[in-house]
Amino acid sequence: MVTISLCMIVRNEENTIARCLDSVSDLVDEINIIDTGSTDRTKEVVSAYTERIFDFKWIDDFSAARNFSFQHATKEYVLWLDADDYLLQKDQDAFRKLKETLDPFYDSVMMDYAVSRDAYGNTLLFTRRNRLVKRSKGFSWIYPVHEVLIVGEGNILITDIEITHGPDREHKDPRRNLKIIQKYSDPEHNIEDSRYHFYYANELMDTGQLEEAITLYELFLLRDEAYFEDQVTACSYLAHCYRTKGEYKRELHYLFRTFEFDLPRADYCCRIGFWYQEHQDYEKAVYWYETALRQEIPKHVFGLMNKTCWTWAPHVQLMICYAKLALLEKAYKHNLKALDYLQGDVNLLQNKKQLEEAMGKHDENEHHSSDL
């Protein structure tokens, strides 16, 4: 069995860190907490789990803090988490099994990052992260914000283990990341690293500065060295910006442009389908929702994905579209498919009842017509 060091950087996390550590403390062999300047009870809470608490003077550089945390690891593998992350019981069980069976051949283990969940606990938005890495490889972080753990040509194992994100928004500064990026880059000049260009645009979009964000996204898409995953996401965010501005043809243009950088993904097929659905072009909407259902979640994708688009959401929308087209049997079939995922959903059960009533009346009318 491999040994694992947990390494975390924290600041004013008294509201969430106990939940995190409760979910993982018995899965790791060492806990290293790097405090970057807490003024609340964070250290007091953490002290119940570990004595390995270290101070790091905050210098507006997440990578520097994370690399400092890795330097304190002493076990074979290093696991990193944020204070508002935690593992559900099913993922704790899967992690425990992984620890017992992990082949040291692997230098890094990727896990899904469930950014949000629905009322039933199903994953909505998720991405993938290199979460568990071999300490002897000396992997390090780069970029002061939106930092990345570089694993190079390491042997990577992709798993279905999920880390759940449950953020505490109360004490978060929504402009924090923007301030750091502004410190390290200047949009008025040539930005040497295209990644800064991309994340600067993201922060501008998130803070409502849509025109500035659009300009940076469009410039970013002209950069040949840009990572394809960021290019796909840039198109997605441009579509969002134009939708927010009410420029719907531009929205559709950038949804289709995601196909320029990668194969069609269910996320964008669904958004294209919804565009046509909103414009009451139900036949085209059906085509794109059906296309979404034919896609499988690709292993090579590490960007943010909407899991509902790869599971039940296309069925719900197809139910609506087929009903609009008076194809009730098809609508009924897709409503049942959605119920397979969302068992007991009140709205879907009501749809089922209404469709059954409508199909009964439809069959009855056909029967009377044949008797005439």
VMD Tcl script that draws the C-alpha trace (Angstrom):
set ca {
  {0.00 0.00 0.00}
  {1.33 3.45 -0.91}
  {1.65 6.26 1.63}
  {0.11 9.69 1.08}
  {0.80 13.23 2.28}
  {-2.10 15.68 2.15}
  {-0.93 19.21 1.34}
  {-3.27 22.21 1.60}
  {-2.94 25.98 1.47}
  {-5.57 27.80 3.55}
  {-6.64 31.18 4.79}
  {-9.70 31.99 6.92}
  {-11.36 28.63 6.27}
  {-12.91 27.93 9.68}
  {-16.33 27.32 8.08}
  {-15.29 24.54 5.70}
  {-11.97 22.96 6.60}
  {-13.30 20.52 9.21}
  {-15.67 19.05 6.61}
  {-12.73 18.57 4.27}
  {-10.45 16.97 6.84}
  {-13.20 14.77 8.26}
  {-13.69 13.27 4.80}
  {-10.02 12.52 4.13}
  {-8.04 12.34 7.38}
  {-8.25 8.54 7.66}
  {-7.23 8.11 4.01}
  {-3.86 9.84 4.26}
  {-0.74 9.24 6.35}
  {0.24 12.86 6.86}
  {-1.53 16.22 6.84}
  {0.39 19.39 5.99}
  {-1.49 22.68 6.35}
  {0.05 25.84 4.94}
  {-1.60 28.92 6.42}
  {-1.23 32.09 4.34}
  {-2.45 34.56 6.95}
  {-5.65 33.42 8.66}
  {-7.26 35.80 11.14}
  {-10.09 33.46 12.18}
  {-10.09 30.07 13.96}
  {-8.63 28.11 11.04}
  {-5.44 27.08 12.85}
  {-7.36 26.10 15.95}
  {-9.69 23.86 13.93}
  {-6.81 22.31 12.00}
  {-4.83 21.56 15.16}
  {-7.34 18.85 16.03}
  {-6.17 16.93 12.95}
  {-2.45 17.64 12.68}
  {0.50 19.39 14.28}
  {2.06 20.01 10.86}
  {0.89 23.60 10.41}
  {3.25 25.96 8.61}
  {3.05 29.68 7.89}
  {3.62 31.16 4.45}
  {3.65 34.90 3.85}
  {1.13 35.61 1.11}
  {2.74 37.14 -2.01}
  {-0.20 36.98 -4.44}
  {1.12 33.73 -5.88}
  {-0.84 30.51 -5.49}
  {1.84 28.41 -7.18}
  {4.48 29.60 -4.75}
  {2.24 28.63 -1.83}
  {1.40 25.22 -3.30}
  {5.04 24.46 -4.09}
  {5.89 25.41 -0.50}
  {3.24 22.96 0.71}
  {4.67 20.16 -1.44}
  {8.11 20.75 0.08}
  {6.74 19.61 3.46}
  {5.45 16.27 2.16}
  {7.39 13.21 3.34}
  {5.30 10.30 1.98}
  {5.36 8.53 -1.40}
  {2.46 10.40 -2.95}
  {1.10 13.91 -2.47}
  {-2.62 14.70 -2.46}
  {-3.71 18.32 -2.75}
  {-7.10 19.73 -1.79}
  {-8.63 23.10 -1.04}
  {-10.42 23.74 2.23}
  {-13.83 23.83 0.53}
  {-13.28 20.44 -1.13}
  {-14.40 17.14 0.36}
  {-15.08 13.50 -0.53}
  {-18.50 11.89 -0.39}
  {-18.68 8.44 1.20}
  {-18.67 6.65 -2.16}
  {-15.52 8.50 -3.13}
  {-13.88 7.86 0.23}
  {-14.46 4.15 -0.37}
  {-13.07 4.37 -3.91}
  {-10.06 6.37 -2.70}
  {-9.32 3.80 0.00}
  {-9.38 1.01 -2.59}
  {-7.12 3.06 -4.88}
  {-4.62 3.53 -2.08}
  {-4.57 -0.21 -1.40}
  {-4.08 -1.18 -5.05}
  {-2.24 1.73 -6.70}
  {0.61 0.53 -8.92}
  {3.74 2.67 -8.28}
  {4.14 2.72 -12.05}
  {1.74 5.67 -12.04}
  {3.19 9.10 -11.41}
  {-0.13 10.92 -11.23}
  {-3.77 10.02 -10.57}
  {-6.49 12.16 -12.14}
  {-9.80 12.55 -10.36}
  {-13.02 14.29 -11.36}
  {-13.74 17.62 -9.71}
  {-17.48 18.01 -9.10}
  {-17.89 21.79 -9.13}
  {-21.65 21.65 -8.51}
  {-24.43 19.14 -7.88}
  {-28.19 19.10 -8.36}
  {-30.85 18.57 -5.70}
  {-30.52 14.81 -6.13}
  {-26.77 14.85 -5.56}
  {-25.95 14.20 -9.21}
  {-22.90 15.95 -10.61}
  {-23.67 19.00 -12.76}
  {-20.44 20.78 -13.70}
  {-17.18 18.87 -13.46}
  {-13.62 18.87 -14.69}
  {-10.52 16.72 -14.12}
  {-7.41 17.38 -12.05}
  {-4.08 15.71 -11.36}
  {-4.88 15.16 -7.65}
  {-2.42 12.56 -6.43}
  {1.19 12.72 -7.60}
  {4.39 10.84 -6.84}
  {6.58 12.98 -4.59}
  {9.87 11.67 -6.02}
  {9.00 13.10 -9.45}
  {9.26 16.65 -8.10}
  {6.22 17.93 -9.98}
  {5.64 21.63 -9.42}
  {3.04 24.35 -9.90}
  {3.23 27.28 -12.29}
  {1.27 30.56 -12.65}
  {0.45 32.81 -9.71}
  {-3.31 32.41 -10.22}
  {-5.33 29.68 -11.94}
  {-2.27 27.64 -11.15}
  {-1.45 24.37 -12.91}
  {0.35 21.31 -11.60}
  {2.73 20.27 -14.37}
  {3.18 16.50 -14.62}
  {5.00 16.48 -17.96}
  {5.33 13.03 -19.50}
  {4.44 11.19 -16.30}
  {2.40 7.98 -16.35}
  {-1.16 9.08 -15.59}
  {-4.07 7.02 -14.24}
  {-7.55 8.45 -14.91}
  {-10.13 7.46 -12.31}
  {-13.82 8.12 -11.63}
  {-13.15 9.25 -8.06}
  {-14.79 12.63 -7.45}
  {-13.64 15.49 -5.29}
  {-16.67 17.60 -4.43}
  {-16.42 21.39 -4.31}
  {-18.60 23.08 -1.69}
  {-17.50 26.72 -1.60}
  {-18.08 29.16 1.22}
  {-18.78 32.44 -0.57}
  {-19.18 34.54 2.57}
  {-15.58 35.68 2.87}
  {-14.43 35.44 -0.76}
  {-13.37 38.51 -2.72}
  {-14.91 38.12 -6.21}
  {-12.20 40.37 -7.68}
  {-9.25 38.64 -6.00}
  {-8.10 36.68 -9.05}
  {-8.59 39.67 -11.34}
  {-6.36 41.77 -9.10}
  {-3.60 39.15 -9.20}
  {-3.77 38.78 -12.98}
  {-3.67 42.55 -13.39}
  {-0.55 42.56 -11.26}
  {1.24 40.10 -13.55}
  {-0.03 41.12 -16.99}
  {-1.11 44.20 -18.93}
  {-3.79 43.85 -21.62}
  {-2.55 47.03 -23.34}
  {0.70 45.32 -24.27}
  {1.71 42.01 -25.82}
  {1.07 39.26 -23.26}
  {3.84 36.70 -23.58}
  {1.90 33.77 -22.14}
  {-1.41 33.11 -23.89}
  {-2.79 31.54 -20.73}
  {-2.75 34.92 -18.97}
  {-4.62 36.32 -21.94}
  {-7.31 33.66 -21.56}
  {-7.73 33.89 -17.78}
  {-7.70 37.66 -17.84}
  {-10.70 37.47 -20.17}
  {-12.38 34.98 -17.83}
  {-12.04 37.30 -14.86}
  {-13.34 40.24 -16.88}
  {-16.38 38.20 -17.90}
  {-17.01 37.05 -14.33}
  {-16.94 40.64 -13.09}
  {-19.37 41.82 -15.80}
  {-16.88 43.59 -18.08}
  {-18.21 41.89 -21.20}
  {-16.86 44.18 -23.92}
  {-13.32 43.96 -22.55}
  {-13.67 40.20 -22.15}
  {-14.90 39.75 -25.74}
  {-11.94 41.69 -27.10}
  {-9.45 39.56 -25.18}
  {-11.16 36.27 -26.07}
  {-11.15 37.11 -29.76}
  {-7.49 38.09 -29.63}
  {-6.72 34.90 -27.73}
  {-8.28 32.73 -30.45}
  {-5.77 34.19 -32.92}
  {-2.82 32.84 -30.94}
  {-1.48 29.70 -32.59}
  {0.26 28.42 -29.44}
  {-2.89 28.46 -27.32}
  {-3.98 25.18 -25.70}
  {-6.94 23.66 -27.58}
  {-8.95 23.16 -24.38}
  {-8.70 26.86 -23.59}
  {-9.70 27.67 -27.18}
  {-12.84 25.54 -26.89}
  {-13.71 27.22 -23.59}
  {-13.02 30.68 -25.03}
  {-15.57 30.01 -27.76}
  {-18.05 28.84 -25.14}
  {-17.55 31.96 -23.05}
  {-17.81 34.21 -26.10}
  {-21.16 32.57 -26.83}
  {-22.20 33.32 -23.24}
  {-21.09 36.94 -23.52}
  {-23.01 37.51 -26.74}
  {-26.09 35.79 -25.32}
  {-25.94 38.11 -22.31}
  {-25.74 41.06 -24.73}
  {-28.73 39.76 -26.70}
  {-26.67 39.12 -29.86}
  {-28.00 35.63 -30.48}
  {-26.57 35.01 -33.96}
  {-23.10 35.71 -32.59}
  {-23.86 33.32 -29.75}
  {-24.66 30.55 -32.23}
  {-21.57 31.35 -34.29}
  {-19.25 30.72 -31.35}
  {-21.08 27.59 -30.25}
  {-20.41 26.12 -33.68}
  {-16.86 27.38 -33.56}
  {-16.08 25.05 -30.63}
  {-16.02 22.31 -33.31}
  {-13.04 24.04 -34.91}
  {-10.82 23.04 -31.99}
  {-12.18 19.62 -30.99}
  {-14.81 17.02 -31.85}
  {-18.41 17.93 -30.99}
  {-19.18 17.70 -27.28}
  {-22.59 17.09 -25.75}
  {-22.36 20.39 -23.85}
  {-22.30 22.46 -27.02}
  {-24.66 20.21 -28.97}
  {-27.23 20.81 -26.22}
  {-26.65 24.56 -26.24}
  {-27.05 24.63 -30.02}
  {-30.20 22.53 -29.66}
  {-31.56 24.94 -27.08}
  {-30.78 27.89 -29.40}
  {-32.97 26.37 -32.11}
  {-35.58 25.36 -29.55}
  {-35.84 28.96 -28.34}
  {-36.31 30.00 -31.97}
  {-39.08 27.37 -32.33}
  {-37.11 25.43 -34.94}
  {-37.86 22.13 -33.25}
  {-36.61 19.83 -36.00}
  {-33.12 21.33 -35.84}
  {-33.28 21.30 -32.06}
  {-34.10 17.59 -32.14}
  {-31.13 16.92 -34.43}
  {-28.68 18.53 -32.02}
  {-30.13 16.93 -28.89}
  {-30.01 13.53 -30.59}
  {-26.41 14.29 -31.57}
  {-25.61 15.05 -27.94}
  {-26.92 11.64 -26.89}
  {-24.50 9.93 -29.28}
  {-21.47 11.48 -27.62}
  {-19.42 9.75 -24.95}
  {-17.47 11.71 -22.35}
  {-13.95 11.80 -23.84}
  {-10.95 10.86 -21.73}
  {-8.78 13.56 -23.30}
  {-10.99 16.46 -22.14}
  {-9.83 18.26 -19.00}
  {-11.94 21.39 -19.27}
  {-15.22 22.17 -17.52}
  {-18.09 19.95 -18.68}
  {-21.80 19.89 -17.90}
  {-22.54 16.27 -17.02}
  {-26.29 16.72 -17.44}
  {-25.71 17.23 -21.16}
  {-24.08 13.81 -21.34}
  {-26.87 12.10 -19.38}
  {-30.48 13.22 -18.82}
  {-30.80 16.82 -20.10}
  {-31.05 15.94 -23.83}
  {-33.88 13.52 -23.03}
  {-35.84 16.22 -21.21}
  {-35.45 18.68 -24.07}
  {-36.28 16.02 -26.66}
  {-39.46 15.27 -24.74}
  {-40.41 18.94 -25.04}
  {-39.46 19.24 -28.71}
  {-41.18 16.03 -29.81}
  {-44.30 17.12 -27.94}
  {-44.22 20.40 -29.85}
  {-43.95 18.38 -33.07}
  {-46.95 16.25 -31.94}
  {-44.75 13.13 -31.87}
  {-46.08 12.03 -28.51}
  {-44.70 8.50 -28.45}
  {-41.17 9.80 -28.97}
  {-41.75 12.47 -26.34}
  {-42.95 9.78 -23.93}
  {-39.91 7.58 -24.61}
  {-37.47 10.38 -23.80}
  {-39.38 11.37 -20.69}
  {-38.94 7.78 -19.46}
  {-35.23 7.93 -20.27}
  {-34.92 11.08 -18.18}
  {-36.77 9.34 -15.32}
  {-34.13 6.60 -15.40}
  {-31.66 9.25 -14.22}
  {-34.00 11.35 -12.06}
  {-36.21 8.74 -10.46}
  {-39.11 10.26 -8.58}
  {-38.78 13.70 -10.17}
  {-42.16 15.39 -9.69}
  {-42.12 17.30 -12.98}
  {-41.12 14.27 -15.05}
  {-43.79 12.15 -13.38}
  {-46.36 14.82 -14.16}
  {-45.15 14.91 -17.78}
  {-45.51 11.12 -17.92}
  {-49.10 11.33 -16.73}
  {-50.02 14.12 -19.15}
  {-48.40 12.37 -22.10}
  {-50.20 9.13 -21.27}
  {-53.51 10.99 -21.16}
  {-52.74 12.79 -24.43}
  {-51.69 9.56 -26.17}
  {-54.82 7.85 -24.91}
  {-57.01 10.55 -26.39}
  {-54.96 10.48 -29.59}
  {-55.41 6.70 -29.93}
  {-59.11 7.06 -29.19}
  {-59.54 9.69 -31.91}
  {-57.71 7.48 -34.40}
  {-60.00 4.57 -33.49}
  {-63.15 6.64 -34.04}
  {-61.79 7.95 -37.35}
  {-61.24 4.43 -38.64}
  {-64.87 3.55 -37.85}
  {-66.21 6.32 -40.07}
}
mol new
graphics top color blue
foreach p $ca { graphics top sphere $p radius 0.5 }
foreach p [lrange $ca 0 end-1] q [lrange $ca 1 end] { graphics top cylinder $p $q radius 0.2 }
display resetview
